[in-house]
Amino acid sequence: MTLAPRQIHLDFHTSEAIPDIAANFDPRTFAETARKAEASSITVFARCHHGWLYYPSKRFPELIHPNLKNHNLLLEQVRALHDAGIKAPVYITVQWDYHSAQTHPEWLIRKPGGAHEGVPFTEAGFRQSLCVNTGYYNFLAAHTEEVCQLLGKELDGIFFDIVGIRPCSCSACRAEMKRRGIDASNPDEVRKFAKFSIDRFKEKMTALVRKQNPDCTIFYNAGHVGPCTRASRDAYTHFELESLPSGEWGYLHFPVTARYARTLGLDCMGMTGKFHTEWGDFHSLKNQAALEFECFRMLSYGYAVSIGDQLEPYGVLNPAAYQLIGKVFHQLKEREAWARPSKALVEAALVTSEPIPCEHQIPESVFGAVQLLEELALQFDVVDLEAPLDQYSLVILPDDLAVTPEYQRKLNDYAAKGGKIIACAKGGLNSENAYPDCFGASYQGKENLWPSFLLPRGPMAKGLAENNEYVIYLQGERIIPAEGETLLTLREPYFCRTGEHFCSHQYTPSAKGAEQPAAVRNGNVIVFAHPLFTQYRENAPFWCKRLISNAIDLLLPKRLVRHDGPSIMTVSLLHQPQHNRVCAHLLSYAPIRKSIQIDVIEERTKLHDVTLELNLPYPVKSAVLIPQGIKLPVENGRITLPQIDGYEIVSFELV
């Protein structure tokens, strides 16, 4: 299934305390506003987080918004959009419903002590979560079935929102856990049951929808897609990655999840918002440069694009918001043929250590690794432990990736076939604190004295001062060569900083003593003793990035692409075999923390005379700048772009 490329996600969470809901709604104006903005799909609403319906329900007439002036709002939205050639999937909330939470306390998710999950009813907000193992499921099923029957063949899709892994100790969950022999006092077991429950819910709900409509799209939103999603992916038709950088997600969440989700075999779409902050920020507009970057970045991964908005209570889309959206969508429309459909051209895999039974728990090591590797222009996916490795030339294991003996055998087999591996700290250790045989290194436990001071020499000193001592602030591991050789050494401080003995403002300096191994190389495997990715996430020492880059160069001297631009520039390669071309998507925007709450982008960052060096697996015939159509000379695999104005695409036509 191929998604509509330019979408709007339209919230309508509207209080019953507000009068005259949708009083000014006009279907023609609504659809024309969307058409002028070049939207190809708008997700409209059947039921909101306040618990109200926006269609003429026969099964639940008491739940129609009490102040809704037009009970046919949903129907008129869908039909007006269809008349304009725009798709209109339908929004249904799942775990947040304020009306149900108030009127059916027996449906609430309960903590072990009996209190409900989420905010107290005495505070503002509708985040009192509901359990799908209670009678609430029967209501959801009947409501969803009614929406499907109401729209019939006019139903383009359903967006189920707030469908997360939420441990619950309500009476229904406790009873089922007891029947299944699950220890309800063990938080880990309860969380596993919660994941089982929500995966089962998705399977049942998809089956219910399919009985009514065999073709519509189906998506379950938890604000995140990760290893927790793999087991239930057959319940989805596609993935939508909600990731508003000016909200709780930040600018680094999307590249982590996008690089992972695209490996699961479904079409993908990113989702940001037109808001200066996030959802519910009615009367704000995002800076155009920020909205460009967020949308262009989605396209650079081969994704469709969705922009979130919220319809005001009187039912009229904000003209200024759709002028802004239209400016960005117009640029996307010019470029999307060089991104969709496509397959990411990659050379490496970062194996995520994100825990499977959890959502929104991306480890700092993974954030740091993605940031660092993007700055190096390495072309990589983020994969989980189930993913095959043979398609990748290089596998990278982050600092905290614990693995099973079975996965260690997988790594050994991969290395034996010529695959390259870089690991940091505990990456690749099993439960008995042993590395895979292919590492050629022996794990000796945690460092006794820290911080360590690394001494790069030879190829590991490229871009650094040879023999200078570079501090690694975080405690590392002690490793010694077994079959491998020492690639990098360290010195220890005089002592650790404690209340009994300390020196100066921070850490104790190097004692200039004997050198010890800081990295071991065993053929095509390199293991570092320190958590370099977590360290980069914490305070971004340039020497951490340089050490990783030098290790990659030793194992993978010919990367797919390099450039001489600044670290804020990103490069994504997309292969389009149907057009016999590879497209390089180049982005140059700089988020700046100029406020307490959010990073801000106010303008594009223009770059001049940037050279790309390519080592594609296919011979290149020519290079064209898109959408300008300007040909660029290719000399020995190199091209120079006179200017990068925020976003440029270079299409490499293949022989």
N, C-alpha and C positions, 0 to 999 in steps of 0.2 A: 504494500500500500504506500502510495506517494502522497505526502501531505500537501495541502495548499501552502504556498510559500510565504505569504505575508498575512499574519493573523492578528486579531485583537482578542484579548481575554477580558470580557466586560463583567466586572463585579456589579452586584446590586443588593448589597446587604443593607436593608433599609428598615429603620425602626418603626414600630407601630405608633410611636408618639409623634410622628410627622404626618401632617394632613396632605390630602390631594396628591397621592402618589401617581406618577405618570400622567398627571392632568394635562400636560402640554405635549405629550408624545404624539408625533405624527410619523406614520410608517414611511412615507415617501421621503421626508426630510432626513429621517434616521438612515435609510439605505443610501440616499444620495451623498450624505456626509461621509459614509464609509467608502462609497465608490470613488469619490474625489480624492480620498486619502490613499487609494490604490490598495485597499485591504481585499484579500481574497477569501477571508473567513472571519467571522466574529462568533465567539462563544457567548451565547445568551443564556438566560437563567430561568430555571423552573422553580427552584427553591433556594433560599438564602440562609446564611448563618443565624439570622434571627428566627428562622423556622417557618417563614411565610412562603406561600405559593403565589405564582404570577400567571396562572392559567385557570380556566374554568373547571376546577376539579369537581367531579361528581362523587368520588370516593371520600374526599376530605374537604368538603366545602367550608368547614369551620377554620381551615388553615389558610384560606385565601387571605392575603394581606387585608386587614380590616379597612384600610383607607385607599385601596387600589381603585382608581377611577375606571380603569379599563381592564376587565377580567380576561380579555383576549390578548393581553400584552404580549405574551410569549408567541402565540400564533401569528400575530401581526408582524412581530419582529422577524420571525422565520420566513414568512411569505414575502415580505418586502425585500429582505436580503436575497432570497432566491430570485425574485424578479430582476434584481440588479446583477445577477450572476455571482453572488457571494454565498459561500457555504455558511451554515448556522448550527454548529453543534450546541448541545444543551448542557448547562451546568446543574449538577445535583450535589448538595453538601451531604457528607456522611457523618463524620464523628463530631462535628460541631452543629448544634441546633438548639438555640436558646429556649425556644418554646417547649420542645420535647424535654429538655433537661429540667425545666421548671415543673412541667405537668406529669412527668414520668420519672421520678427519682430512682425507681427500680431499674431504669435503663442506664444509669450513669456508671462509668468506669470507677472502680473503687480501689483505693490504696489498701495495703494490708491492714492498717488500723481502722478502716471503715470510711474515712473521709473520701469525698469525691476528688477526681483529678481536675486540675485547672483552678481558675480563680474563684474565690468565694462569690456567692450570689449577691453579697453586699457591695461588691466592686463592679466597676464598668467592664463589660466584655462578655463574649459568648463562648469562651474557651473552657466550658465544662464538658469534658469529652464523654461520648456515648459508646456503649459496648455493643458490638454487632453479634454477640452471642446471646443477647437477651431478646425479649419480644420486640425490641427496636428493629431487628432484622425483618420481621414480618411487615412492619410499616414501610420500611425502605423498599422491600420487594414489591409491595402493592403500589407504592408511589411511582417507582421506576417503571413498572408495567403500564401504569396509567399514562405516563408521559410517552412511552413507546406507542401505545395505541392511539393517543391523541394526535400524534404527528404522522404515524404510519410511515409511508414511503418518503415523507418530507423530513424524516429524522436523519440528519447527517452524521451525528455522533453524540456520545455522552461523555462528559468530563465529570468523573466522580472526585470530589475534593475532600481532603483531610481523611486519608485512608492510610493510617500509620500503624506501626508496631507499638502498641501501648499496653504494657503489662496491667492486668486487671485482676482484682480479688473480689469481684462481685459474686453473688450467690450462684449465678449461672456458671461462671468460670470455675469457681471452687468445686462445684458439683461435677463438672466435666473433668477437671484435673483429677479429682478423686477416682472417677471411673477409669481413667487412663493410667492410674498409678503414679501420678506426678506429685512430687513433694511441693505443696503450695507454700511452704515456708522457705523454700530455696529461691532467691531472686533470679538466679540464672535459669532455673527450670521454668519459672513463671514467664520469663521473657521469651524463652523458646516456644512455650505454648502460645504466647501472644502472637509470635510470628506465624506459627502454624494456623492460628485462628484467622488472621488477616489474609493470609494466602488462600485459605479455604473460602473466605468471604468473596475474594476476587473471582475465584473459579466459579462459585455459585452465581454471582451476579452477572458474569459474562454469559453463562449458560442461559440465564433468564432473559437477558437482552437478545441473545441470538435466536431464541424461540419467537421473538417478535420481529426482529430485523436482522437478516443475515449479513448485511453489508456495512452497517454504520461503524464509525470509529469508536473505540473504547479506551479510555485512559483513567488510571487511578493515581491521584496526586498525593504525594507525601512531602512535597517541597524538596525532594532529593531522589536521585537514582543512583544506586550503588550495588555492591555485592548482595545486599539484602533483597534486591529486586529480581535477581536471576531466576530463582526457583518459581516465580509466578509470572514470568514474562509471557507465557502463552495466553494469559488472560488479557493482555494488551494488544492493541493493533499498532501502537507506536509509543514513543516516549516524548513527554514534554518536560523540559528541565526548568522548573521554576527557580530562578536565581537572580534576585534583584540586588545588584551590587550596593545600592544605597540603602538596603535593608539589612537584615541579619546575616545575609549570605556573604557580602563583601565581594571584591573583584576576583578573588582567587578560587571561589567555589566552582564557578562555571567551568573553567578549563579542566579541573579535576574530574568533575562528573561527566563532562562532554567527552573527554578522552576515554572514559570507561563505557558510557552508554552506547557509543557507536560500535562497540565490539559485540553487542548482544543480538545483532541481526535484524533490528527493526528500524524504520525511518525515525528520525529524531528532530525535535524542535526545541530551541531555546526560548525562554520566557523572561523578559525584563518588564519594566513598567515605565509609563510616561511621567511618573511621580518624581518629585525632587527627593523624597524619602522612600516610602513604600506604600503598600495597600492602605486605602482609607485617606490618603492625602489628596482630598478632592481638588482643592484650589491651588494646585502647584503645577509647574511644568519643569521637566528635566532640561538641563542645558542640551542644546542640539548636538554639540560635540560628544557629550556623554552618551546620548541615545544612539548616535552614529556608531560609536565604538562598540557599545554593547550588542547592537544588531549586526554590524559588520563582522564582529568576532564570531558570532553564531554562524554566519554564512561561511566564514573562513574554515570552519570545521565541517562544512557540507550540510549544515543544519537549516531547516526552515526557521522562520522568525515569528515570535509572538510578542506583542506589547500589551501589557496590562493597563486597564483603565477602569474607572468606576463611574457608572451613570448616576447623575444627581437625581434626587427624589422626584423632581417634576418631569423627568423622562426625556431630556434633550441632551444630545452629545455636545460637548464644549467645542465650539468652532476652532478656538486657538489650539486646543490639544490635537485636533485632527489636521490642522495645518502643519503642526510640528511633525506629527506622525507621517503625513504625506510627503514631507521633504525627505525623510529618511527612507520611506518605502519606495519612493521614486528612484532613489539611488540603488536600492536593492534590486528593483525590477530590471534595471539596466545590466546588473552584474550576475544575477542568480543563475543564468544559463551556464556560467563558468564555475559553478559550485554544486549544482543539483541537477540530476543525481551524480554522485561521485563516490569514490572510495579513498580514504586517507592513505597516502603513500608514506609508510613508516618504516623505520629501521630498528626500533627498540621498543621494549615493553617495560614499564614500571609496574611491579607487582604490588598492589595496594595491601596495606595491613589493616584496612578498615574492617571492623568486626561485622560478621554477617547478621547476627540477630538485632542489629542496631541501625538507626538512621541518624543522620546529622552528627556522626562521630568520626569524621575524617581525621586521622592522626596528624599531628603537626609535622611529622617526618614526611608525610605524603604531600602536604601543602608545600613544604620547603623544597622537596624534590621537583615538583611540577614547576614551581617558580624558577628554580635554578636551571632546569633542563630547557624550559622555554627560552630563557635568556641565551642559552647556547645554540638555539635554533635546531636542537635535536628533534627529529621527527619520531614521535613515540605515542603509543597507546598506554592507558592505564588498564591493567588486567587483574583478574582475581586468580585464586589458586586453581580454579577449574579450567582456566583458559589454556589452550595448547600454546607451546612456545616455539615450535619449529619454524614459523613464518618470520620470526624476529632474529636479526643478527646479534642483538645485544639484549640481555635481560638485566634489569637493575632491581636490587632488593633493598628497600629502605631500612632504616636503623632498627626498627622494632618488629620486623616480620618474623614471627615464630612459625615454624613449619613442622610438618609431620615427617617421619622417616620415609613415607611414601613419596612426599613431595621432594625430599632430598634425593631419592632415586631418580625422580623426574629431572632434577637439575643435573645430576651426574650423567644421565643419558644425553641430555641436551649439550652439555659440555663435551662429551665424548664424540658427538657428531660435528664439533667445530663451533658450537655456540659460545658466545662471549658473555661473561657475567661480571658485574660489579656489585659488591655488597658493602654495607656499612654497619659497624658495631654488631648488633645481635641479629642482623638480617641473615636468615638462613639457618639459625640455630634450631635444634630440636629440643624437646622437653628434657633431655639429658645433657643439655649444654654442649652439644657437639655440632661442628660444622659438617656439611657434606664432604665426602672424600675429595671431590673436585677442587675444593678450596685450597687444599695443600697446607692448611693452617690448623693449629691447635688452640682452642679457646681455654684461657687460664683464669677467667673470672673478671671481676671489676678492677679498674685501676685502684691502686692503694693511695697514690698521690696524684693530685690534679689541681689545677689544669695542666695539660701537657703542652709541650712546645715542639712543634714539628719542624724538621730540617729538610726541606726539599733539595734534591740534587739531581743532576742529569735531566732526563726527560720530564721528571716530576717538577722541575724548577722552572719550566717554561712559563713566562709571564710573571715570575716571582723573583725575589732576590735569593740567589743560591746561597745555601748555608745559613740564611737568616732564620731565627727562631720565630715561628708563627704560633700564636696561642690558640688552643681549642678550649673554650671556656667550660664546656660540659664534660662531665666525667665520661671517660671512655672505657673500653674493654682492654684486657691484656691478651695479646695474641703472639704466638711464636710460629716460625715456619716448621712445617712437618716435611712435606715434599717440595714446598714452594721456596721462594727466595724473598728476602727482605727488600722491599721496593722503596720504603720511606721509613725514616727513623724519628724518634722523639727523645726529648730529655724531660726529666721530672723537676718539679719545684723543690725548694729546700724542705718545705712541709706544707700541709694543707692549712688553709686559713680557718682558725677556730678561736674561741675565746681565750684559750691558753697561749697560743702563739699566732701572731699575724704580722703582716708587713705592709705598710703604706695603706692606700685607699682601697685597693681591690685584692688581687691575688698575690701570692708569694712568687717572686721571679724564679727563673731557671737557676738550678744549682750547678749547671755546666758539667754534670756528671756523665756517666756512661750512657751511651745511646741504646735505645730499645726499639723493637719493631713497632712501627705505626701503620704499615701496610705490607701485605704479603701478596706476591704474584706467583701463581702456579699456571704457567702456560697462558691460556686465554681466560683466566679467572683472576680478579683482583679483589681483595677484601681489605677494607680500612678498619682500624681499631676504634674509630670515633664516630659519633652520630652526626656526620657532616650535614645531613639534610635537615635534621632538627635544629642544628646550630645555625644553618642558613635562614631557617624560618624565624629564629629568635632575634638575630641581629645582623644577618647577611654579611659576614666577613667575605671580602672578595677572594681571599685565599682558599676558602672552602670551594667556591665555584671553580677556581683555577685548578685545584687539585683534582676535582671530578672531571673537568674538561681534559686535563692531561692524561688521566686514566683512560678516558674514552678514546683519546687519540692513539694511545698505545694499542688498544684492542681493535679500534675501528678507525683506522687512519683516513679512509675515504668515506666521509659522511655524505648524505644525500645533498645537503646544502649548507653552505657557510655564508656569512656576510660580514662586511666591515662597518655596519651601522651600530648605533648605540644599543644598550641592553634593553631599552624600552621597546625596541622594534621586535615584532614577532613574525615568524614565517610559517605558513602551513601549506603543505603540498597536497593537492587533490588530483587523483588520477581519474580521467574520464575516457576509458577505452572506446566507448561508443563514438567519441569525437576524435580519437587518436591524439590526445593531448594530456599534458600535465600542467596544472595551473598553480602558480605560486601566489598565495594571498599574503600581502605584506601590510602590517598594521603599525601605525606610529601615533599612539596617544599616551598621555602620561597622567594617570590618576594622582592627585595631590591631596594629602591630608591637611586641608586648610581649615578644618572645623573639628570640633570635639567628636562629633558623631559619625561623619561619613567622609569618604574620599570623593573628590570633586574633579571633574574634567570640564574646563571652560572653552578650550580651543584645541584644534588639531595641532600636532607637532610636525612641522615640515622638516624633512631631511633632504639633503642634496648630495648627488654623486655617490650613491650607495652601490657597491658592487656585490653581486651574488656569484658564488662559485658552486657549480652544480656537478654532481656525480649521479645522474639518473640511471636507472637500469635500462633505459631505452635511448637510442640515438635521437638527437634533437635536430630538426630541420630549420626551425625559425622561432623567433620570439616576438610576441605582439603585446603591447600594453592595452589593457582592457579598462573601460569601454572606449578609449580614445582611438583604438585601431592603429596606433603608431608602432612601426616595426623597430625593434632594438637589435643591434648587431650582437651576434654570439661569437666569441673568440676563445677557443680552448676551454669551452664550458663556462665561460664567464660572461656576464652582462653587467652593464652599469646603467642604473636608473638616474636620469638627471634630477628627478625630484620625486619624493614620496610625500603626498599631501594627505596625511592621515591614513588613507587606504588606497592601495594600488593592487591590481592583479596583473601578473604576467602570464600569458598563455604560451606554453612551449609546445609548438606543433611538432609531432614526432614523425620520423621517417616512415 
